[in-house]
Amino acid sequence: MSVRNIILVVAALLMTAGTVFLARDWLNSQRPAPQAAAPPAPKIEGALVLVAAIDLPAGTLLQDKHLRWQIWPSKGVPETYFVKPKNQGQDQEQGSAQSGPIKDLLGAVVRKGITTGEPVSRGRIIQAGARGFLAAVLKPGYRAMSIQVTATSGIAGLVFPGDRIDLLLTHAVKRGGIDRRATETVLTNLRVLAIDQSIDDQAENPRIFKNATLELTPKQTEMLATLGEIGRLTMSLRSLVKDEAELELLAKTGEPMAEPDPKRGKTHTWDTEVSRLLWRPSVSNRDTVQVSRGNATEELKFRRR
């Protein structure tokens, strides 16, 4: 090979190498500059304090879903707050209340309303069985009153604190000189506060009880005291879901609608409506006729022909 050809080959190799280096430098210049790794988030020092997971109005019976742990500056924790011991571990603030030594707090009642994220203090709650507990469970302006029940009138022990019931009265009524029997719904949508001396609304096993404590308005307590002297009282358990609209809401949110206030019942049933063997009283050839419209009874007098 001549010297001229050798020079040309070497020149071609040098040009190829130069092109490769230039192309690599250009590609490197197009790449984004590497970013420095973000420093780790500083660990927050503090105590885990028990706070309300949702708004807790006065009278709320505390459950696990109502409470959570939240980090709180150690220097600003009053002695009235519930603090998670350090040996329980500084989990994150969403930890369940059951993870701490406060199981005895579940079932207590809120004495004064607590907003979401606000610490639960000892002065805001009353432990179950403590003095004033039942009074704190009552809605403002309401009263508590107990009635005696049997296995039959108490729905075989299947009523628990927190359930809603209707109260039925069975008694004898004298109509036109004939003794009649009737049952009427006297009060509706009453809240059961306690069964015997228990206010535990988390119990799972039914038990036969002798007394039920109900939440009533002042007027309804007077009615209940009189009803016990008239005839036999029976409880009727109401469904948790009142209609299709509430069933749909319950399926979406898991929370039922707010309960309406208890009211006086509007229905009744005569003995002749349940037995075909009983004669309906006749009002023909009588001087007096009693007319019933709902719960009202009116006496009309006619001349005998």
C-alpha positions in Angstrom: 0.0 0.0 0.0 1.3 3.4 -0.9 2.0 6.1 1.6 -0.8 8.2 0.2 -3.4 5.5 0.9 -2.1 4.9 4.4 -2.5 8.6 5.1 -6.1 8.6 3.8 -7.1 5.6 6.0 -5.6 7.1 9.1 -7.4 10.4 8.3 -10.7 8.5 7.9 -10.3 6.7 11.2 -9.5 10.0 13.0 -12.6 11.6 11.5 -14.8 8.7 12.6 -13.5 8.8 16.1 -14.0 12.5 16.3 -17.6 12.1 15.1 -18.3 9.5 17.8 -17.0 11.7 20.6 -18.9 14.7 19.3 -22.1 12.7 19.1 -21.7 11.4 22.6 -21.0 14.8 24.0 -24.1 16.2 22.3 -26.3 13.3 23.7 -25.0 13.9 27.2 -25.8 17.6 27.0 -29.4 16.7 26.2 -30.0 14.6 29.3 -31.5 16.4 32.4 -29.0 17.0 35.1 -29.4 14.5 38.0 -31.3 15.8 40.9 -30.0 15.5 44.4 -31.9 13.0 46.6 -34.5 14.7 48.9 -33.4 14.7 52.5 -35.4 12.5 54.8 -38.4 14.1 56.5 -37.5 15.2 60.0 -39.0 13.0 62.6 -41.7 14.8 64.6 -41.0 14.6 68.3 -44.0 14.6 70.6 -46.6 12.6 72.4 -49.6 10.7 70.9 -52.7 12.2 72.3 -56.2 10.7 72.0 -58.5 13.0 69.8 -62.0 12.8 68.3 -62.0 11.1 64.9 -65.4 12.7 64.1 -67.6 15.3 65.8 -68.9 13.9 69.1 -72.0 15.7 70.4 -73.0 15.5 74.0 -74.5 12.2 75.0 -72.5 10.1 72.5 -71.5 6.7 73.7 -67.8 6.3 72.8 -66.8 3.6 70.3 -63.5 2.7 68.8 -64.4 4.4 65.5 -64.9 7.7 67.4 -61.3 8.0 68.5 -57.7 8.1 67.1 -54.2 9.0 68.1 -52.6 12.2 67.0 -49.1 13.6 67.5 -49.0 16.5 69.9 -46.1 18.7 71.1 -44.8 17.1 74.3 -44.5 20.5 76.1 -48.1 21.4 75.6 -49.9 18.2 76.8 -52.1 18.9 79.9 -52.5 16.2 82.5 -56.2 15.9 81.6 -55.4 14.5 78.1 -55.1 10.8 77.4 -51.5 10.1 76.2 -50.3 6.9 74.7 -47.3 5.4 76.6 -44.0 5.4 74.8 -43.6 1.7 75.1 -46.6 1.3 72.9 -44.6 2.8 70.0 -45.0 6.1 68.2 -47.2 4.9 65.4 -48.8 7.4 63.1 -51.8 9.5 64.2 -54.3 7.2 62.5 -53.7 4.4 65.0 -56.8 2.8 66.5 -57.8 3.7 70.1 -57.8 0.0 70.8 -54.0 0.0 70.4 -53.6 1.8 73.7 -54.4 1.0 77.3 -57.8 2.9 77.2 -60.3 0.1 76.5 -62.1 1.2 79.7 -62.8 4.5 77.9 -65.0 2.8 75.3 -68.6 2.9 76.4 -68.1 6.2 78.3 -70.4 9.1 77.4 -69.5 12.5 76.1 -70.6 15.2 78.7 -69.7 18.2 76.5 -69.4 18.1 72.7 -66.0 17.4 71.2 -65.1 18.5 67.6 -63.1 16.5 65.1 -59.3 16.6 66.0 -59.9 18.0 69.4 -58.2 16.1 72.3 -60.4 14.0 74.5 -60.0 15.3 78.1 -61.2 13.7 81.3 -63.5 16.5 82.1 -65.4 16.0 78.8 -66.5 12.4 79.4 -68.1 10.3 82.1 -67.1 6.7 82.6 -69.8 4.0 82.6 -71.2 3.5 86.0 -70.0 6.8 87.4 -72.3 9.3 89.1 -74.2 11.4 86.6 -73.6 8.9 83.7 -77.2 8.3 82.9 -78.0 12.0 83.1 -75.3 12.7 80.5 -76.7 10.1 78.2 -80.1 11.8 78.1 -80.8 14.3 75.4 -81.3 17.9 76.7 -84.7 18.3 78.3 -85.5 14.6 78.4 -86.1 12.3 81.3 -85.3 8.7 82.1 -88.0 6.3 83.4 -88.0 2.5 83.9 -90.8 0.0 83.3 -91.1 -3.6 84.4 -91.2 -6.2 81.6 -91.5 -9.9 81.2 -90.0 -12.4 78.7 -93.0 -11.8 76.5 -93.4 -8.0 76.8 -89.6 -7.6 76.6 -89.3 -9.4 73.2 -87.5 -12.4 74.7 -84.5 -10.3 75.7 -83.7 -9.2 72.1 -83.9 -5.5 73.0 -80.5 -3.8 73.7 -79.6 -0.3 74.9 -79.8 2.1 71.9 -82.7 0.3 70.2 -85.9 2.1 69.4 -89.3 0.7 70.5 -93.0 1.4 70.4 -95.0 1.0 73.6 -98.3 -0.8 73.5 -101.1 -0.8 76.1 -103.6 -3.6 76.5 -106.5 -2.9 78.7 -110.3 -3.4 79.3 -112.7 -0.8 78.1 -116.4 -0.6 79.0 -118.5 0.4 76.0 -122.3 0.5 76.3 -122.4 -1.8 79.3 -120.2 -4.3 77.6 -116.6 -5.1 78.7 -114.3 -4.8 75.7 -110.5 -5.5 75.2 -108.3 -3.3 73.1 -104.6 -2.7 72.4 -103.3 0.7 71.4 -99.9 2.1 70.5 -99.5 4.8 73.0 -95.9 6.0 72.4 -93.6 5.5 69.4 -89.9 5.7 68.7 -88.7 5.6 72.3 -85.0 5.1 72.9 -83.9 2.3 75.3 -81.2 3.8 77.6 -80.5 0.7 79.7 -81.5 -2.9 80.3 -81.7 -3.6 84.0 -78.5 -1.8 85.2 -76.6 -2.2 82.0 -76.1 0.5 79.3 -73.8 -1.7 77.1 -75.0 -1.3 73.5 -72.2 -3.6 72.2 -73.6 -6.8 73.9 -74.1 -9.7 71.5 -76.0 -12.3 73.6 -79.7 -11.8 74.4 -80.8 -12.1 78.0 -84.1 -12.0 79.8 -84.4 -8.7 81.8 -86.9 -7.4 84.3 -86.6 -3.6 83.7 -86.1 -1.3 80.8 -85.1 2.4 81.1 -86.5 4.6 78.4 -85.8 8.2 77.3 -89.0 10.3 77.5 -90.2 13.9 77.4 -91.5 15.2 80.7 -95.1 14.8 79.4 -94.4 11.3 78.3 -93.1 10.3 81.8 -96.5 11.4 83.2 -98.3 9.3 80.6 -96.1 6.3 81.3 -96.8 6.5 85.1 -100.5 6.5 84.3 -100.4 3.8 81.7 -98.9 1.4 84.2 -102.1 1.7 86.3 -104.5 1.2 83.3 -103.3 -2.1 81.8 -100.5 -4.2 80.6 -97.5 -2.6 78.7 -95.7 -4.4 75.9 -92.6 -3.2 73.9 -92.5 -3.5 70.1 -89.0 -3.3 68.5 -88.6 -0.9 65.6 -86.5 -1.5 62.5 -83.2 0.3 62.2 -84.1 1.4 58.7 -87.4 3.3 58.4 -87.9 3.4 54.6 -86.2 2.7 51.3 -84.5 6.1 51.3 -82.8 5.4 54.5 -81.8 1.9 53.3 -80.0 3.5 50.4 -78.3 6.0 52.6 -77.2 3.3 55.0 -75.7 1.3 52.1 -73.7 4.3 50.9 -72.5 5.9 54.1 -73.0 3.2 56.8 -74.9 5.8 58.9 -78.6 5.9 59.5 -80.7 9.1 59.3 -81.3 11.1 62.5 -84.0 9.7 64.7 -87.2 11.7 65.0 -88.5 12.6 68.5 -90.8 10.1 70.2 -94.5 10.8 69.7 -97.9 9.6 70.8 -99.3 6.7 68.9 -102.3 6.9 66.6 -103.5 3.4 66.1 -105.5 0.9 68.1 -107.1 -2.6 67.7 -110.4 -3.8 69.2 -110.9 -7.4 70.4 -113.5 -7.9 67.7 -110.9 -7.2 65.0 -108.8 -10.2 66.1 -111.5 -12.7 67.0 -114.5 -13.7 64.8 -116.1 -15.3 67.9 -116.7 -12.0 69.6 -119.9 -10.0 68.8 -119.6 -6.4 67.9 -121.7 -4.4 70.4 -124.9 -3.1 69.0 -126.0 0.5 69.5 -129.6 0.1 68.3 -132.4 0.8 70.7 -130.0 2.6 73.1 -130.1 6.1 74.4 -126.3 6.6 74.2 -123.9 6.1 71.3 -120.1 6.4 71.7 -118.2 7.5 68.6 -114.5 6.9 68.3 -112.3 9.0 66.0 -108.7 7.8 66.4 -107.8 8.3 70.0 -110.8 10.6 70.8 -114.1 9.3 72.0 -117.3 11.2 71.9 -120.6 10.3 73.6 -123.8 11.1 71.7 -127.3 10.9 73.3 -130.5 10.1 71.4 -134.1 9.9 72.4 -135.4 6.3 72.4 -138.3 5.8 69.9 
